[in-house]
């Protein structure tokens, strides 16, 4: 009875319309779809007319020690790809998507050339072809691919691209992703001139390109990603609808960046780029709608001055020579900063009341009073921020000496949520950490600790209802209850003793532990 029920279910599925079966198969890797095609005639019909062929990134990779057996297996797999494409061409299937990753050295360029010619003949729409190997083992492409007028998306790795005699005719190309590929400025200029509808351009670890100039020929371009181009020295971009721009230099060779007429730019990230104060000022002047700015390892920067009512996110990382930062950003809701040893002078003129701050502290010198004074002054800019995350290399960095506390004002007076993470421990105890943090931020509702990959330990402070003129603070009698989660029994007892000593003349009603 069970077998009949199962057969009936299978027959029922097989009766679904072929387009629905094709949709199911298009979600699978080609080898899995081919296996399912043996279930019934309907499944086989759907497979032989399938327009999405995804062989994945493991199709040609096998764990075989014997080289002879491996070579035989590779030949068998090459034949499978050949037969599959030949069948789709015979069925006059218009292939929408073809995806394949090849190991270097196990297939000839003839295989790749024949596949591409077949795909172009079947009016390929999206082509993803990845070839592994070293940067000096680039593969060539047949010129037929550059005449593929129906191609919408192209992703290549491990190829050498040369300008064909008949030029480039990618009139429908929308997305171009090239990695570990060789081409020069002439090729890229011709491509940009041909692909007027290009929306996304991604170049990563590519060789041969010294400069990139986009001079208004790509009116629909929205995203540009330029990462680790060894010879790259200059970028000049004119793109009226560009929204996202990411540039990561290679060994700080990139010297010149010009972004003009990019009024739609919302997200800008620069990493390992020799951008100067003047250059950054010019960059930030043009895009009035910039919401996200990320600057990393820009060692030439000394001064950053931003006045924008649009900026919502600012991240500064490893800009070690930064001296002054001035922000007039009333809608800033996220600020990330990491530093080694030295902090810049920060003047936060305006920011959102919802501002969340994340600081990564790596003090490179011996901790002393100047260090703590510098840290307290920096934190004081965020005294009204509700949530702050402190990521410290070791926890001594935020244990403020008690003699200094008598001379300083708690910097985070309005902060109610404080999350701390430590890579390693220090000389101080957990009680010392708590004592310092509740001084730094006396109006805490939530305090959390995490060390390395341990569970997050949380303390929740619950206060009695206070009148408008009363101040909520864990130093005063309004603290009613403290709930602790994920602390050890010994830590719980130490923290209880500390809190009772802190409030020995006040009425803390109860302390609750959760493990």
Phi, psi and omega per residue, in radians:
X1 nan -0.719 -3.127
X2 -1.122 -0.679 -3.137
X3 -1.135 -0.701 3.129
X4 -1.122 -0.702 3.133
X5 -1.097 -0.720 -3.140
X6 -1.159 -0.721 3.120
X7 -1.100 -0.712 3.140
X8 -1.090 -0.692 3.128
X9 -1.132 -0.730 3.133
X10 -1.128 -0.746 3.116
X11 -1.091 -0.641 -3.130
X12 -1.123 -0.746 3.127
X13 -1.149 -0.687 -3.107
X14 -1.142 -0.344 -3.130
X15 -1.447 -0.071 3.101
X16 -1.114 2.656 3.106
X17 -1.016 2.549 -3.113
X18 -0.961 -0.727 3.117
X19 -1.016 -0.601 3.112
X20 -1.243 -0.733 3.087
X21 -1.086 -0.680 3.100
X22 -1.110 -0.674 3.110
X23 -1.071 -0.761 3.107
X24 -1.057 -0.824 -3.096
X25 -1.154 -0.564 -3.113
X26 -1.172 -0.322 3.125
X27 -1.463 -0.141 -3.068
X28 -1.837 2.820 2.951
X29 -1.173 2.659 -3.029
X30 -1.010 -0.703 -3.107
X31 -1.138 -0.622 3.113
X32 -1.274 -0.680 3.106
X33 -1.117 -0.661 3.127
X34 -1.135 -0.668 3.110
X35 -1.143 -0.736 3.137
X36 -1.143 -0.498 -3.098
X37 -1.111 -0.286 3.137
X38 -1.426 -0.084 -3.076
X39 -1.214 -0.666 -3.086
X40 -2.803 2.964 3.121
X41 -1.135 -0.627 -3.139
X42 -1.130 -0.763 3.117
X43 -1.113 -0.686 -3.135
X44 -1.143 -0.698 3.108
X45 -1.097 -0.716 3.116
X46 -1.120 -0.682 -3.121
X47 -1.187 -0.772 -3.073
X48 -1.244 -0.257 3.091
X49 -1.988 0.321 -3.084
X50 -1.237 2.325 -3.102
X51 -1.725 -0.093 3.102
X52 -2.031 1.994 -3.138
X53 -2.075 1.826 -3.129
X54 -2.000 1.759 3.115
X55 -1.443 -0.138 3.053
X56 1.282 -2.999 -3.082
X57 -1.829 0.114 -3.117
X58 -2.124 0.042 -3.029
X59 -1.030 -0.746 -3.081
X60 -1.665 0.010 -3.067
X61 -1.746 2.086 -3.124
X62 -2.320 2.493 3.085
X63 -1.501 1.462 -3.125
X64 -2.220 2.194 -3.120
X65 -1.385 -0.618 -3.100
X66 -1.342 2.037 -3.093
X67 -1.100 -0.628 -3.127
X68 -1.143 -0.779 3.125
X69 -1.133 -0.688 3.130
X70 -1.094 -0.759 3.141
X71 -1.104 -0.712 3.114
X72 -1.118 -0.691 3.139
X73 -1.173 -0.699 3.105
X74 -1.075 -0.761 3.112
X75 -1.055 -0.699 3.118
X76 -1.094 -0.731 -3.129
X77 -1.219 -0.658 3.075
X78 -1.055 -0.713 3.117
X79 -1.119 -0.625 3.123
X80 -1.098 -0.783 3.113
X81 -1.111 -0.766 3.123
X82 -0.999 -0.858 -3.083
X83 -1.154 -0.676 -3.135
X84 -1.099 -0.819 -3.130
X85 -1.191 -0.665 3.115
X86 -1.102 -0.667 3.136
X87 -1.174 -0.743 3.133
X88 -1.118 -0.657 3.114
X89 -1.164 -0.696 3.124
X90 -1.113 -0.666 3.137
X91 -1.395 0.010 -3.130
X92 0.993 0.732 3.130
X93 -1.450 2.292 3.038
X94 -1.483 1.805 -3.046
X95 -1.281 2.125 -3.139
X96 -1.433 -0.660 -3.066
X97 -2.576 2.374 3.063
X98 -2.350 2.197 -3.081
X99 -2.333 2.233 -3.100
X100 -2.723 2.411 3.043
X101 -2.019 2.265 -3.077
X102 -2.021 2.399 3.009
X103 -1.360 2.433 -3.105
X104 -1.166 2.420 3.024
X105 1.566 -0.096 -3.098
X106 -1.868 0.018 3.075
X107 -2.571 2.597 -3.100
X108 -1.494 2.858 3.103
X109 -1.145 -0.390 3.115
X110 -1.083 -0.688 3.115
X111 -1.040 -0.869 -3.108
X112 -1.103 -0.753 -3.135
X113 -1.076 -0.758 -3.122
X114 -1.159 -0.706 3.128
X115 -1.088 -0.809 -3.090
X116 -1.126 -0.721 3.109
X117 -1.057 -0.721 3.110
X118 -1.143 -0.740 -3.129
X119 -1.129 -0.714 3.094
X120 -1.108 -0.681 3.133
X121 -1.157 -0.480 3.126
X122 -1.645 0.246 3.049
X123 1.100 0.914 -3.129
X124 -0.999 2.442 -3.139
X125 -1.822 -0.714 -3.123
X126 -2.347 2.156 -3.081
X127 -2.171 2.150 3.066
X128 -2.142 1.962 -3.081
X129 -2.314 1.941 -3.065
X130 -2.006 2.196 3.090
X131 -2.087 2.122 3.117
X132 -1.350 2.936 3.120
X133 2.322 3.126 -3.111
X134 -1.372 2.840 -3.075
X135 -1.191 -0.307 -3.114
X136 -1.688 0.238 -3.137
X137 -2.080 0.851 -3.092
X138 -1.198 2.525 3.101
X139 -1.772 2.678 3.117
X140 -1.643 2.899 3.099
X141 -2.129 2.564 3.078
X142 -1.235 2.591 -3.098
X143 -1.142 -0.336 -3.128
X144 -1.021 -0.548 -3.066
X145 -1.136 -0.552 -3.105
X146 -1.319 -0.095 3.076
X147 -1.851 0.224 -3.115
X148 -1.405 1.583 -3.040
X149 -1.233 -0.361 -3.118
X150 -1.595 -0.050 -3.073
X151 -1.210 2.151 -3.140
X152 -1.715 -0.637 -3.066
X153 -2.398 2.323 -3.122
X154 -2.344 2.174 3.091
X155 -2.248 2.080 -3.075
X156 -2.261 2.555 3.013
X157 -2.506 2.323 3.049
X158 1.545 0.483 -3.085
X159 -2.174 2.795 3.006
X160 -1.935 2.117 -3.068
X161 -1.841 2.135 3.125
X162 -2.133 2.550 -3.098
X163 -1.184 2.079 -3.138
X164 -1.252 2.791 -3.106
X165 -1.083 -0.619 -3.118
X166 -1.551 0.114 3.114
X167 1.408 -3.061 -3.126
X168 -1.845 2.323 -3.069
X169 -2.208 0.772 3.107
X170 -1.414 1.140 -3.035
X171 -1.221 -0.328 -3.100
X172 -1.887 0.020 -3.024
X173 -1.135 2.249 3.132
X174 -1.970 -0.596 -3.091
X175 -2.252 2.278 3.104
X176 -2.284 2.126 -3.110
X177 -2.260 1.934 -3.133
X178 -2.091 2.269 3.074
X179 -2.406 2.546 -3.116
X180 0.795 0.848 -3.074
X181 -2.238 2.603 -3.118
X182 -1.869 2.282 3.010
X183 -2.853 2.904 -3.109
X184 -2.095 -3.114 -3.097
X185 -1.077 -0.662 -3.108
X186 -1.070 -0.763 3.132
X187 -1.107 -0.778 -3.083
X188 -1.178 -0.655 3.092
X189 -1.080 -0.764 3.138
X190 -1.136 -0.658 3.131
X191 -1.148 -0.791 3.137
X192 -1.115 -0.602 3.125
X193 -1.215 -0.529 -3.105
X194 -1.471 -0.631 -2.997
X195 -1.702 1.222 -3.102
X196 -1.169 -0.319 -3.138
X197 -1.686 0.159 -3.095
X198 -1.078 2.299 -3.120
X199 -1.952 -0.569 -3.106
X200 -2.317 2.250 3.116
X201 -2.220 2.117 -3.137
X202 -2.247 2.125 3.110
X203 -2.191 2.095 -3.077
X204 -2.381 2.219 3.107
X205 0.965 0.622 3.135
X206 -1.637 2.635 -3.083
X207 -2.004 2.682 3.059
X208 1.719 -0.280 -3.064
X209 -1.680 2.051 3.126
X210 -1.702 -0.470 -3.123
X211 -2.597 2.697 3.087
X212 -2.226 2.133 3.120
X213 -2.218 2.027 3.077
X214 -2.028 1.837 -2.966
X215 -1.877 0.952 3.060
X216 1.368 0.148 -3.129
X217 -1.477 -0.101 -3.107
X218 -2.122 1.340 -3.045
X219 -1.163 -0.356 -3.110
X220 -1.738 0.036 -3.093
X221 -1.119 2.170 -3.108
X222 -2.031 -0.455 -3.065
X223 -2.423 2.287 3.070
X224 -2.251 2.242 -3.137
X225 -2.200 2.001 3.138
X226 -2.149 1.987 -3.025
X227 -2.348 2.176 2.982
X228 0.869 1.110 3.047
X229 -1.774 1.855 -2.928
X230 -0.949 -0.671 -3.093
X231 -1.674 0.041 -2.997
X232 -1.273 2.212 -3.099
X233 -2.263 -0.308 -3.049
X234 -2.597 2.358 3.060
X235 -2.239 2.196 3.122
X236 -2.278 1.883 -2.985
X237 -2.107 2.154 2.996
X238 -2.109 1.832 -3.076
X239 -2.573 1.799 -2.998
X240 -1.112 -0.417 -3.105
X241 -1.940 0.228 3.118
X242 -1.149 2.231 -3.110
X243 -1.947 -0.625 -3.084
X244 -2.195 2.209 3.109
X245 -2.332 2.108 3.104
X246 -2.149 2.151 3.113
X247 -2.256 2.088 3.053
X248 -2.118 1.988 -3.105
X249 -1.306 2.962 3.119
X250 -2.093 1.961 -3.134
X251 1.033 0.533 3.051
X252 1.008 0.567 3.102
X253 -1.392 -0.434 -3.081
X254 -1.235 2.015 -3.010
X255 -1.863 -0.577 -2.996
X256 -2.150 2.192 3.043
X257 -2.284 2.142 3.084
X258 -2.176 2.191 3.086
X259 -2.215 1.886 -3.111
X260 -2.211 2.654 3.139
X261 0.954 0.632 3.103
X262 -1.966 1.032 -3.035
X263 -1.241 -0.238 3.137
X264 -1.588 -0.046 -3.061
X265 -1.065 2.182 3.140
X266 -1.963 -0.606 -3.062
X267 -2.177 2.170 3.141
X268 -2.303 2.163 3.100
X269 -2.233 2.232 3.090
X270 -2.204 2.243 -3.134
X271 -2.413 2.392 3.114
X272 0.974 0.760 -3.104
X273 -2.133 2.404 3.110
X274 -1.425 1.127 3.135
X275 -1.578 2.260 -3.120
X276 -1.611 3.021 3.101
X277 -1.015 -0.797 -3.117
X278 -1.143 -0.718 3.131
X279 -1.098 -0.760 3.132
X280 -1.128 -0.680 3.110
X281 -1.067 -0.717 3.103
X282 -1.159 -0.712 -3.129
X283 -1.104 -0.707 -3.078
X284 -1.420 -0.203 -3.136
X285 -1.328 -0.612 -3.014
X286 -1.352 -0.782 -3.089
X287 -1.531 1.732 -3.079
X288 -1.265 -0.239 -3.077
X289 -1.850 0.318 -3.100
X290 -1.109 2.190 -3.128
X291 -1.960 -0.472 -3.041
X292 -2.237 2.196 3.115
X293 -2.339 2.170 -3.136
X294 -2.241 2.081 3.119
X295 -2.105 2.124 -3.082
X296 -2.336 2.295 3.082
X297 0.948 0.703 3.034
X298 -1.694 1.495 -2.935
X299 -1.256 -0.311 -3.130
X300 -1.378 -0.316 -3.078
X301 -1.201 2.295 3.051
X302 -2.121 -0.538 -3.094
X303 -2.344 2.319 3.050
X304 -2.192 2.145 3.111
X305 -2.273 2.029 -3.072
X306 -2.202 2.198 3.029
X307 -2.181 1.861 -3.060
X308 -2.715 2.341 3.064
X309 -1.667 0.143 3.119
X310 -1.887 -0.484 -3.043
X311 -1.103 2.224 -3.125
X312 -2.004 -0.444 -3.059
X313 -2.374 2.271 3.089
X314 -2.358 2.183 3.108
X315 -2.207 2.208 3.106
X316 -2.140 2.120 -3.049
X317 -2.381 2.236 3.023
X318 0.981 0.560 2.999
X319 -1.606 1.349 -2.862
X320 -1.201 -0.351 -3.111
X321 -1.729 0.204 -3.126
X322 -1.214 2.282 -3.085
X323 -1.943 -0.831 -3.070
X324 -2.268 2.398 3.050
X325 -2.299 2.165 3.113
X326 -2.185 2.164 -3.056
X327 -2.185 2.090 2.994
X328 -2.011 1.416 -2.947
X329 -2.336 1.447 -3.025
X330 -1.102 -0.335 -3.123
X331 -1.912 0.278 3.114
X332 -1.207 2.086 -3.124
X333 -1.982 -0.232 3.099
X334 -2.420 2.288 3.090
X335 -2.364 2.076 3.108
X336 -2.034 2.362 -3.139
X337 -2.586 2.314 2.992
X338 -2.242 2.516 -3.047
X339 -2.573 2.721 3.100
X340 -2.048 1.869 3.015
X341 1.406 -0.927 -2.957
X342 -2.015 2.436 3.079
X343 -1.922 2.474 3.077
X344 -1.356 2.915 2.988
X345 -1.352 2.128 -3.088
X346 -1.954 2.293 3.060
X347 -2.161 1.779 -3.141
X348 -1.685 1.667 -3.051
X349 -1.292 -0.761 3.130
X350 -2.531 2.518 3.052
X351 -2.783 2.839 -3.121
X352 -1.188 2.605 3.061
X353 -1.177 -0.254 3.116
X354 -1.652 0.205 -3.067
X355 -1.009 2.232 3.014
X356 -1.938 2.362 -3.021
X357 -2.120 2.393 3.040
X358 -2.256 2.104 -3.117
X359 -2.103 2.336 3.092
X360 -1.930 1.967 -3.009
X361 -1.784 2.114 3.055
X362 -2.274 1.380 3.134
X363 -1.167 2.084 -3.069
X364 -1.580 -0.069 3.134
X365 -2.160 3.081 -3.141
X366 -1.110 2.351 -3.118
X367 -1.205 2.236 -3.137
X368 -2.548 -3.121 -3.091
X369 -1.036 -0.744 3.090
X370 -1.014 -0.657 3.110
X371 -1.080 -0.853 -3.098
X372 -1.171 -0.636 3.101
X373 -1.114 -0.751 3.120
X374 -1.090 -0.746 -3.131
X375 -1.145 -0.762 -3.126
X376 -1.129 -0.678 3.123
X377 -1.141 -0.703 3.131
X378 -1.152 -0.795 3.136
X379 -1.121 -0.510 -3.115
X380 -1.039 -0.372 3.095
X381 -1.182 -0.325 -3.050
X382 -1.983 0.516 -3.043
X383 -1.113 -0.376 3.122
X384 -1.755 0.024 3.141
X385 -1.265 2.322 -3.075
X386 -1.356 -0.546 -3.076
X387 -2.308 2.235 -3.138
X388 -2.343 2.408 3.076
X389 -2.044 2.180 3.105
X390 -1.956 1.987 3.127
X391 -1.854 1.849 -3.005
X392 -1.920 2.543 3.067
X393 -1.161 -0.715 2.993
X394 -2.589 2.671 -2.881
X395 -1.326 -0.205 3.064
X396 -1.080 -0.361 -3.075
X397 -1.130 -0.364 -3.114
X398 -2.077 0.266 3.016
X399 -1.610 1.698 -3.074
X400 -1.322 2.233 3.120
X401 -0.956 2.446 -3.055
X402 -1.136 -0.570 3.128
X403 -1.168 -0.498 3.100
X404 -1.310 -0.550 -3.110
X405 -1.088 -0.513 -3.136
X406 -1.216 -0.381 -3.076
X407 -1.789 -0.206 -3.045
X408 -1.993 2.756 3.051
X409 -1.641 2.369 3.090
X410 -0.915 2.154 -2.981
X411 -1.288 -0.508 -3.050
X412 -1.935 1.101 -3.006
X413 -1.223 -0.471 -3.106
X414 -1.776 0.050 -3.073
X415 -1.413 2.265 -3.120
X416 -1.908 -0.264 3.140
X417 -2.280 2.141 -3.099
X418 -2.289 2.114 3.129
X419 -1.994 2.233 -3.118
X420 -2.134 2.404 3.100
X421 -2.267 2.391 -3.102
X422 -2.224 2.340 3.086
X423 -1.319 -0.731 3.103
X424 -2.415 2.847 3.121
X425 -1.392 3.104 3.111
X426 -2.350 -2.770 -3.103
X427 -1.441 -0.289 -3.084
X428 -1.579 2.766 -3.136
X429 -1.542 3.002 3.097
X430 -1.101 -0.603 3.093
X431 -1.130 -0.705 3.091
X432 -1.072 -0.703 3.109
X433 -1.082 -0.844 -3.136
X434 -1.079 -0.763 -3.112
X435 -1.053 -0.692 3.138
X436 -1.267 -0.731 -3.080
X437 -1.199 -0.643 3.123
X438 -1.293 -0.330 2.978
X439 -1.344 -0.782 3.135
X440 -1.033 -0.745 -3.086
X441 -2.280 1.520 -2.984
X442 -1.355 -0.050 -3.120
X443 -1.987 0.597 -3.050
X444 -1.154 2.416 2.893
X445 -1.763 -0.640 -3.103
X446 -2.387 2.301 3.071
X447 -2.287 2.227 -3.122
X448 -2.229 2.573 3.119
X449 -2.195 2.479 2.975
X450 -2.561 2.345 3.108
X451 -2.059 2.066 -3.136
X452 0.991 -2.020 -3.097
X453 -1.929 0.302 -3.130
X454 -1.228 2.921 3.044
X455 -1.097 2.544 3.107
X456 -1.272 2.191 3.088
X457 -1.659 2.306 -3.008
X458 -2.206 2.451 3.005
X459 -2.149 2.210 3.112
X460 -1.987 2.170 -3.101
X461 -1.749 2.158 -3.128
X462 -1.990 2.281 -3.030
X463 -1.954 2.696 2.975
X464 -1.195 2.710 3.069
X465 -1.064 2.243 -3.090
X466 -1.986 2.564 3.061
X467 -1.290 2.947 -3.044
X468 -1.041 -0.583 -3.078
X469 -1.472 -0.179 3.137
X470 -1.437 2.671 3.130
X471 -1.879 2.232 3.104
X472 -1.418 2.044 3.126
X473 -2.733 2.501 -3.113
X474 -1.253 -0.118 3.066
X475 -1.468 -0.209 -3.010
X476 -1.947 3.041 -3.008
X477 -1.249 -0.113 -3.100
X478 -1.283 -0.252 3.071
X479 -1.174 2.166 -3.066
X480 -1.873 -0.737 -2.983
X481 -2.627 2.567 3.065
X482 -2.252 2.166 3.103
X483 -1.867 2.316 -3.103
X484 -2.078 2.380 -3.140
X485 -2.247 2.380 3.009
X486 1.218 0.318 3.011
X487 -1.557 2.626 3.042
X488 -1.248 2.884 -3.140
X489 -1.046 -0.714 -3.139
X490 -1.157 -0.739 3.121
X491 -1.124 -0.693 3.119
X492 -1.034 -0.785 -3.109
X493 -1.155 -0.710 3.121
X494 -1.098 -0.723 -3.137
X495 -1.233 -0.630 3.065
X496 -1.040 -0.853 -3.104
X497 -1.049 -0.716 3.138
X498 -1.107 -0.835 -3.101
X499 -1.134 -0.650 3.100
X500 -1.201 -0.628 3.080
X501 -1.165 -0.691 -3.138
X502 -1.096 -0.580 -3.067
X503 -2.107 0.563 -3.048
X504 -1.111 -0.413 3.095
X505 -1.781 0.117 3.118
X506 -2.050 3.074 -3.073
X507 -1.912 1.628 2.990
X508 -1.594 1.927 -2.937
X509 -1.133 -0.771 -3.120
X510 -2.816 2.756 3.044
X511 -2.159 2.209 -3.068
X512 -2.001 2.349 3.128
X513 -1.900 2.446 3.014
X514 -2.259 2.214 3.141
X515 -1.949 nan nan
